[in-house]
Amino acid sequence: MSQDKPLLTVEHLTMRFGGLVANNDVSFVARAGEITALIGPNGAGKTTLFNCVTGFYTPTVGRLTLRHPDGTEHLLERMPGYRIAQQAGVARTFQNIRLFSGMSVLENLIVAQHNKLMRASGFAIAGLLGLPTYRAAEKQALDLAKYWLDRVKLTDFADWEAGNLPYGAQRRLEIARAMCTEPVLLCLDEPAAGLNPRESADLAEILTFIRDACNPNGRQTGVLLIEHDMSVVMRISDHVVVLDYGRKISDGDPEHVKNDPAVIRAYLGEDEDAALPTAAAAGSKGA
Ligand SMILES: Nc1ncnc2c1ncn2[C@@H]1O[C@H](COP(=O)(O)OP(=O)(O)OP(=O)(O)O)[C@@H](O)[C@H]1O
Protein backbone atom coordinates (compact mmCIF):
# COMPACT_ATOMS: atom_id res chain seq x y z
CA MET A 1 0.00 0.00 0.00
CA SER A 2 1.58 3.29 -1.04
CA GLN A 3 1.72 6.36 1.17
CA ASP A 4 0.42 9.82 0.30
CA LYS A 5 3.77 11.55 0.13
CA PRO A 6 6.22 10.08 -2.37
CA LEU A 7 9.26 8.18 -1.20
CA LEU A 8 11.46 9.70 -3.90
CA THR A 9 10.80 13.04 -5.58
CA VAL A 10 12.97 13.91 -8.56
CA GLU A 11 12.66 17.57 -9.57
CA HIS A 12 14.15 19.13 -12.70
CA LEU A 13 17.10 16.75 -12.79
CA THR A 14 19.69 17.68 -15.38
CA MET A 15 23.02 15.91 -15.74
CA ARG A 16 25.54 17.18 -18.29
CA PHE A 17 28.80 15.61 -19.34
CA GLY A 18 30.49 18.51 -21.10
CA GLY A 19 28.21 19.24 -24.06
CA LEU A 20 26.21 16.00 -23.70
CA VAL A 21 22.96 16.29 -21.76
CA ALA A 22 22.33 12.78 -20.36
CA ASN A 23 19.32 13.85 -18.25
CA ASN A 24 17.37 16.91 -19.28
CA ASP A 25 14.96 18.51 -16.77
CA VAL A 26 13.52 15.17 -15.59
CA SER A 27 10.85 15.18 -12.84
CA PHE A 28 8.86 12.25 -11.43
CA VAL A 29 8.01 10.55 -8.15
CA ALA A 30 8.42 6.99 -6.85
CA ARG A 31 6.33 5.68 -3.97
CA ALA A 32 6.98 3.22 -1.15
CA GLY A 33 5.26 -0.09 -1.72
CA GLU A 34 5.34 0.41 -5.48
CA ILE A 35 7.57 -0.68 -8.34
CA THR A 36 8.51 2.30 -10.51
CA ALA A 37 10.13 1.28 -13.78
CA LEU A 38 12.45 3.56 -15.68
CA ILE A 39 12.52 2.57 -19.33
CA GLY A 40 13.77 4.00 -22.60
CA PRO A 41 15.97 3.12 -25.56
CA ASN A 42 19.73 2.65 -25.14
CA GLY A 43 21.46 5.87 -24.13
CA ALA A 44 18.20 7.48 -22.92
CA GLY A 45 19.81 8.39 -19.57
CA LYS A 46 18.44 5.70 -17.24
CA THR A 47 21.71 4.62 -15.63
CA THR A 48 22.84 8.24 -15.34
CA LEU A 49 19.67 8.99 -13.39
CA PHE A 50 20.38 5.99 -11.11
CA ASN A 51 23.90 7.25 -10.61
CA CYS A 52 22.52 10.62 -9.50
CA VAL A 53 20.06 9.00 -7.08
CA THR A 54 22.76 6.80 -5.56
CA GLY A 55 25.38 9.55 -5.30
CA PHE A 56 27.78 8.28 -7.93
CA TYR A 57 27.21 11.55 -9.81
CA THR A 58 26.27 14.97 -8.45
CA PRO A 59 23.52 16.34 -10.71
CA THR A 60 24.31 19.50 -12.64
CA VAL A 61 20.87 20.87 -11.70
CA GLY A 62 17.92 19.51 -9.76
CA ARG A 63 16.68 18.20 -6.47
CA LEU A 64 16.32 14.57 -5.33
CA THR A 65 14.35 14.21 -2.11
CA LEU A 66 14.03 10.90 -0.30
CA ARG A 67 11.34 10.92 2.35
CA HIS A 68 11.40 8.26 5.09
CA PRO A 69 8.19 6.94 6.68
CA ASP A 70 8.93 9.00 9.83
CA GLY A 71 8.91 12.17 7.69
CA THR A 72 12.69 12.68 7.65
CA GLU A 73 13.82 14.09 4.33
CA HIS A 74 17.21 13.45 2.73
CA LEU A 75 18.39 15.71 -0.09
CA LEU A 76 20.32 13.14 -2.07
CA GLU A 77 21.99 15.58 -4.46
CA ARG A 78 23.87 17.01 -1.48
CA MET A 79 25.03 13.70 0.00
CA PRO A 80 28.03 11.53 -0.84
CA GLY A 81 27.25 8.00 -2.03
CA TYR A 82 28.22 6.24 1.20
CA ARG A 83 25.79 8.39 3.22
CA ILE A 84 23.05 7.80 0.67
CA ALA A 85 23.54 4.08 1.26
CA GLN A 86 24.00 4.18 5.05
CA GLN A 87 21.78 7.04 6.21
CA ALA A 88 19.24 7.60 3.47
CA GLY A 89 18.73 3.84 3.03
CA VAL A 90 19.18 3.51 -0.73
CA ALA A 91 20.54 0.19 -2.03
CA ARG A 92 21.35 -0.69 -5.61
CA THR A 93 22.44 -3.45 -7.92
CA PHE A 94 24.41 -2.97 -11.13
CA GLN A 95 24.05 -4.01 -14.78
CA ASN A 96 27.11 -6.24 -14.35
CA ILE A 97 26.97 -8.43 -11.25
CA ARG A 98 29.23 -7.25 -8.42
CA LEU A 99 29.21 -9.95 -5.76
CA PHE A 100 32.11 -10.96 -3.51
CA SER A 101 32.64 -13.98 -5.71
CA GLY A 102 35.24 -15.70 -3.49
CA MET A 103 32.98 -15.57 -0.41
CA SER A 104 30.15 -17.92 0.35
CA VAL A 105 26.58 -16.98 -0.45
CA LEU A 106 25.82 -16.53 3.27
CA GLU A 107 28.96 -14.46 3.83
CA ASN A 108 27.87 -12.08 1.08
CA LEU A 109 24.69 -11.40 3.05
CA ILE A 110 26.53 -10.95 6.35
CA VAL A 111 29.09 -8.56 4.84
CA ALA A 112 26.19 -6.44 3.57
CA GLN A 113 25.33 -5.83 7.23
CA HIS A 114 28.87 -4.79 8.14
CA ASN A 115 27.92 -1.23 9.15
CA LYS A 116 25.18 -2.39 11.47
CA LEU A 117 27.50 -4.98 13.05
CA MET A 118 30.32 -2.47 13.46
CA ARG A 119 27.99 -0.09 15.29
CA ALA A 120 26.74 -2.91 17.53
CA SER A 121 30.32 -3.93 18.30
CA GLY A 122 31.21 -0.39 19.43
CA PHE A 123 33.62 -0.49 16.46
CA ALA A 124 35.26 -3.76 17.56
CA ILE A 125 35.46 -3.55 21.38
CA ALA A 126 32.14 -5.27 22.21
CA GLY A 127 32.79 -7.77 19.44
CA LEU A 128 36.25 -8.65 20.77
CA LEU A 129 34.88 -9.04 24.29
CA GLY A 130 31.92 -11.08 23.04
CA LEU A 131 29.43 -8.80 24.84
CA PRO A 132 25.72 -9.75 24.68
CA THR A 133 24.79 -6.65 22.64
CA TYR A 134 27.15 -7.76 19.90
CA ARG A 135 26.07 -11.38 20.07
CA ALA A 136 22.43 -10.29 19.73
CA ALA A 137 23.29 -8.11 16.72
CA GLU A 138 25.22 -11.00 15.18
CA LYS A 139 22.23 -13.31 15.56
CA GLN A 140 19.91 -10.69 14.06
CA ALA A 141 22.25 -10.33 11.07
CA LEU A 142 22.27 -14.09 10.57
CA ASP A 143 18.49 -14.29 10.87
CA LEU A 144 18.04 -11.53 8.31
CA ALA A 145 20.50 -13.23 5.95
CA LYS A 146 18.62 -16.53 6.28
CA TYR A 147 15.28 -14.76 5.75
CA TRP A 148 16.41 -13.30 2.42
CA LEU A 149 18.22 -16.51 1.40
CA ASP A 150 14.92 -18.24 1.77
CA ARG A 151 13.00 -15.54 -0.12
CA VAL A 152 15.32 -15.78 -3.12
CA LYS A 153 15.38 -19.59 -2.98
CA LEU A 154 19.09 -19.90 -2.20
CA THR A 155 18.98 -21.60 1.21
CA ASP A 156 20.40 -24.83 -0.22
CA PHE A 157 23.31 -22.87 -1.69
CA ALA A 158 24.29 -20.96 1.50
CA ASP A 159 27.79 -22.51 1.62
CA TRP A 160 28.53 -22.26 -2.09
CA GLU A 161 31.09 -19.78 -3.32
CA ALA A 162 29.04 -16.95 -4.78
CA GLY A 163 31.10 -16.97 -7.99
CA ASN A 164 30.15 -20.61 -8.61
CA LEU A 165 26.41 -19.99 -8.59
CA PRO A 166 24.51 -20.12 -11.88
CA TYR A 167 24.01 -16.67 -13.39
CA GLY A 168 20.33 -16.33 -12.48
CA ALA A 169 21.09 -17.30 -8.87
CA GLN A 170 23.84 -14.65 -8.72
CA ARG A 171 21.29 -12.05 -9.79
CA ARG A 172 18.94 -13.17 -7.00
CA LEU A 173 21.79 -13.10 -4.48
CA GLU A 174 22.58 -9.51 -5.44
CA ILE A 175 19.00 -8.54 -4.66
CA ALA A 176 19.08 -10.44 -1.35
CA ARG A 177 22.33 -8.70 -0.46
CA ALA A 178 20.82 -5.29 -1.19
CA MET A 179 17.75 -6.18 0.92
CA CYS A 180 19.98 -7.16 3.87
CA THR A 181 20.83 -3.46 4.19
CA GLU A 182 17.07 -2.93 4.90
CA PRO A 183 16.69 -0.15 2.34
CA VAL A 184 13.72 2.18 1.94
CA LEU A 185 14.54 2.44 -1.77
CA LEU A 186 15.94 -0.43 -3.84
CA CYS A 187 17.41 0.56 -7.23
CA LEU A 188 17.84 -2.31 -9.68
CA ASP A 189 19.73 -1.78 -12.93
CA GLU A 190 18.54 -4.35 -15.49
CA PRO A 191 18.05 -7.26 -13.08
CA ALA A 192 16.49 -9.45 -15.81
CA ALA A 193 19.40 -9.03 -18.24
CA GLY A 194 20.62 -12.45 -19.37
CA LEU A 195 17.88 -14.38 -17.56
CA ASN A 196 15.83 -17.09 -19.24
CA PRO A 197 11.99 -16.86 -19.07
CA ARG A 198 11.81 -19.12 -16.00
CA GLU A 199 14.41 -17.03 -14.16
CA SER A 200 12.64 -13.81 -15.20
CA ALA A 201 9.41 -15.17 -13.73
CA ASP A 202 11.25 -15.96 -10.45
CA LEU A 203 12.70 -12.44 -10.45
CA ALA A 204 9.26 -10.91 -10.99
CA GLU A 205 7.96 -12.90 -8.02
CA ILE A 206 10.81 -11.69 -5.79
CA LEU A 207 10.28 -8.06 -6.77
CA THR A 208 6.55 -8.16 -6.13
CA PHE A 209 7.25 -9.78 -2.76
CA ILE A 210 9.65 -6.96 -1.89
CA ARG A 211 7.04 -4.42 -2.92
CA ASP A 212 4.12 -6.06 -1.09
CA ALA A 213 5.56 -7.59 2.04
CA CYS A 214 8.69 -5.57 2.76
CA ASN A 215 11.33 -6.10 5.45
CA PRO A 216 11.05 -8.13 8.64
CA ASN A 217 11.51 -4.75 10.39
CA GLY A 218 8.11 -3.69 9.05
CA ARG A 219 9.51 -0.97 6.79
CA GLN A 220 8.14 -0.78 3.27
CA THR A 221 10.54 -0.68 0.37
CA GLY A 222 10.00 1.20 -2.86
CA VAL A 223 11.57 -0.29 -5.97
CA LEU A 224 13.10 1.75 -8.80
CA LEU A 225 13.74 -0.54 -11.71
CA ILE A 226 15.63 -0.06 -14.96
CA GLU A 227 14.64 -2.85 -17.28
CA HIS A 228 14.61 -3.57 -21.01
CA ASP A 229 12.53 -6.73 -20.67
CA MET A 230 9.05 -5.33 -21.28
CA SER A 231 7.35 -8.57 -20.27
CA VAL A 232 8.76 -8.05 -16.76
CA VAL A 233 8.13 -4.28 -16.72
CA MET A 234 4.53 -4.47 -17.87
CA ARG A 235 3.71 -7.38 -15.57
CA ILE A 236 4.99 -6.03 -12.28
CA SER A 237 5.30 -2.23 -12.45
CA ASP A 238 2.82 0.07 -10.77
CA HIS A 239 4.23 3.11 -12.48
CA VAL A 240 6.43 3.56 -15.55
CA VAL A 241 8.59 6.57 -16.44
CA VAL A 242 9.93 6.72 -19.99
CA LEU A 243 13.08 8.59 -21.00
CA ASP A 244 14.30 9.34 -24.49
CA TYR A 245 17.42 11.36 -25.27
CA GLY A 246 17.59 12.36 -21.61
CA ARG A 247 14.06 13.80 -21.47
CA LYS A 248 10.96 12.30 -19.86
CA ILE A 249 8.47 11.54 -22.62
CA SER A 250 5.82 9.59 -20.70
CA ASP A 251 4.80 8.82 -17.12
CA GLY A 252 1.88 6.72 -15.92
CA ASP A 253 0.65 3.19 -15.35
CA PRO A 254 1.84 0.41 -17.69
CA GLU A 255 -1.31 0.51 -19.79
CA HIS A 256 -1.05 4.27 -20.32
CA VAL A 257 2.62 4.12 -21.24
CA LYS A 258 2.21 1.13 -23.55
CA ASN A 259 -0.34 3.02 -25.62
CA ASP A 260 1.35 6.42 -25.54
CA PRO A 261 2.24 7.41 -29.14
CA ALA A 262 5.35 9.23 -27.90
CA VAL A 263 6.65 5.97 -26.39
CA ILE A 264 5.84 3.93 -29.45
CA ARG A 265 7.65 6.50 -31.62
CA ALA A 266 10.68 6.49 -29.32
CA TYR A 267 11.07 2.73 -29.54
CA LEU A 268 9.93 2.09 -33.07
CA GLY A 269 10.37 5.27 -35.03
CA GLU A 270 7.23 6.36 -36.86
CA ASP A 271 5.61 2.91 -37.21
CA GLU A 272 2.99 3.24 -34.49
CA ASP A 273 1.16 0.06 -35.46
CA ALA A 274 3.83 -2.29 -34.19
CA ALA A 275 3.53 -3.69 -30.67
CA LEU A 276 5.72 -2.14 -27.96
CA PRO A 277 6.82 -5.16 -25.93
CA THR A 278 8.56 -7.03 -28.72
CA ALA A 279 10.64 -4.17 -29.98
CA ALA A 280 11.15 -2.59 -26.57
CA ALA A 281 12.66 -5.80 -25.29
CA ALA A 282 15.53 -5.16 -27.67
CA GLY A 283 16.13 -1.90 -25.83
CA SER A 284 16.89 0.31 -28.76
CA LYS A 285 15.61 1.93 -31.88
CA GLY A 286 16.31 -0.22 -34.84
CA ALA A 287 17.77 -2.97 -32.64
N1 LIG B 1 30.49 9.38 -17.36
C1 LIG B 1 30.02 9.76 -18.55
N2 LIG B 1 30.70 10.64 -19.32
C2 LIG B 1 30.22 11.03 -20.52
N3 LIG B 1 29.05 10.60 -21.05
C3 LIG B 1 28.35 9.73 -20.34
C4 LIG B 1 28.77 9.26 -19.06
N4 LIG B 1 27.84 8.39 -18.58
C5 LIG B 1 26.88 8.31 -19.52
N5 LIG B 1 27.19 9.12 -20.57
C6 LIG B 1 26.37 9.33 -21.76
O1 LIG B 1 25.09 9.72 -21.32
C7 LIG B 1 24.08 9.17 -22.16
C8 LIG B 1 23.11 8.38 -21.34
O2 LIG B 1 23.77 7.18 -20.90
P1 LIG B 1 23.10 6.15 -19.89
O3 LIG B 1 24.10 5.08 -19.63
O4 LIG B 1 22.56 6.89 -18.73
O5 LIG B 1 21.91 5.60 -20.77
P2 LIG B 1 20.96 4.34 -20.50
O6 LIG B 1 19.57 4.77 -20.78
O7 LIG B 1 21.24 3.78 -19.15
O8 LIG B 1 21.46 3.33 -21.62
P3 LIG B 1 21.48 1.72 -21.62
O9 LIG B 1 20.06 1.28 -21.73
O10 LIG B 1 22.26 1.42 -22.85
O11 LIG B 1 22.17 1.26 -20.36
C9 LIG B 1 24.81 8.35 -23.22
O12 LIG B 1 24.96 9.14 -24.38
C10 LIG B 1 26.15 8.05 -22.58
O13 LIG B 1 27.15 7.88 -23.54
The ligand as a Tripos MOL2 file, in Angstrom:
@<TRIPOS>MOLECULE
LIG
   31    33     1     0     0
SMALL
NO_CHARGES

@<TRIPOS>ATOM
      1 N1         30.4850    9.3770  -17.3560 N.pl3     1 LIG1
      2 C1         30.0160    9.7580  -18.5520 C.ar      1 LIG1
      3 N2         30.6960   10.6450  -19.3240 N.ar      1 LIG1
      4 C2         30.2200   11.0280  -20.5220 C.ar      1 LIG1
      5 N3         29.0540   10.5960  -21.0520 N.ar      1 LIG1
      6 C3         28.3470    9.7280  -20.3420 C.ar      1 LIG1
      7 C4         28.7700    9.2560  -19.0560 C.ar      1 LIG1
      8 N4         27.8400    8.3890  -18.5820 N.ar      1 LIG1
      9 C5         26.8800    8.3130  -19.5190 C.ar      1 LIG1
     10 N5         27.1870    9.1190  -20.5670 N.ar      1 LIG1
     11 C6         26.3690    9.3290  -21.7590 C.3       1 LIG1
     12 O1         25.0860    9.7220  -21.3190 O.3       1 LIG1
     13 C7         24.0780    9.1720  -22.1630 C.3       1 LIG1
     14 C8         23.1060    8.3800  -21.3380 C.3       1 LIG1
     15 O2         23.7670    7.1790  -20.8990 O.3       1 LIG1
     16 P1         23.0960    6.1530  -19.8870 P.3       1 LIG1
     17 O3         24.1010    5.0820  -19.6290 O.co2     1 LIG1
     18 O4         22.5630    6.8910  -18.7350 O.co2     1 LIG1
     19 O5         21.9080    5.6000  -20.7730 O.3       1 LIG1
     20 P2         20.9630    4.3430  -20.4950 P.3       1 LIG1
     21 O6         19.5750    4.7750  -20.7790 O.co2     1 LIG1
     22 O7         21.2420    3.7760  -19.1460 O.co2     1 LIG1
     23 O8         21.4580    3.3320  -21.6150 O.3       1 LIG1
     24 P3         21.4790    1.7150  -21.6240 P.3       1 LIG1
     25 O9         20.0600    1.2840  -21.7260 O.co2     1 LIG1
     26 O10        22.2610    1.4160  -22.8500 O.co2     1 LIG1
     27 O11        22.1710    1.2550  -20.3640 O.co2     1 LIG1
     28 C9         24.8090    8.3450  -23.2170 C.3       1 LIG1
     29 O12        24.9600    9.1400  -24.3850 O.3       1 LIG1
     30 C10        26.1460    8.0470  -22.5820 C.3       1 LIG1
     31 O13        27.1460    7.8770  -23.5380 O.3       1 LIG1
@<TRIPOS>BOND
     1     1     2 1
     2     2     3 ar
     3     2     7 ar
     4     3     4 ar
     5     4     5 ar
     6     5     6 ar
     7     6     7 ar
     8     6    10 ar
     9     7     8 ar
    10     8     9 ar
    11     9    10 ar
    12    10    11 1
    13    11    12 1
    14    11    30 1
    15    12    13 1
    16    13    14 1
    17    13    28 1
    18    14    15 1
    19    15    16 1
    20    16    17 2
    21    16    18 1
    22    16    19 1
    23    19    20 1
    24    20    21 2
    25    20    22 1
    26    20    23 1
    27    23    24 1
    28    24    25 2
    29    24    26 1
    30    24    27 1
    31    28    29 1
    32    28    30 1
    33    30    31 1
@<TRIPOS>SUBSTRUCTURE
     1 LIG1         1 GROUP 0 **** ****
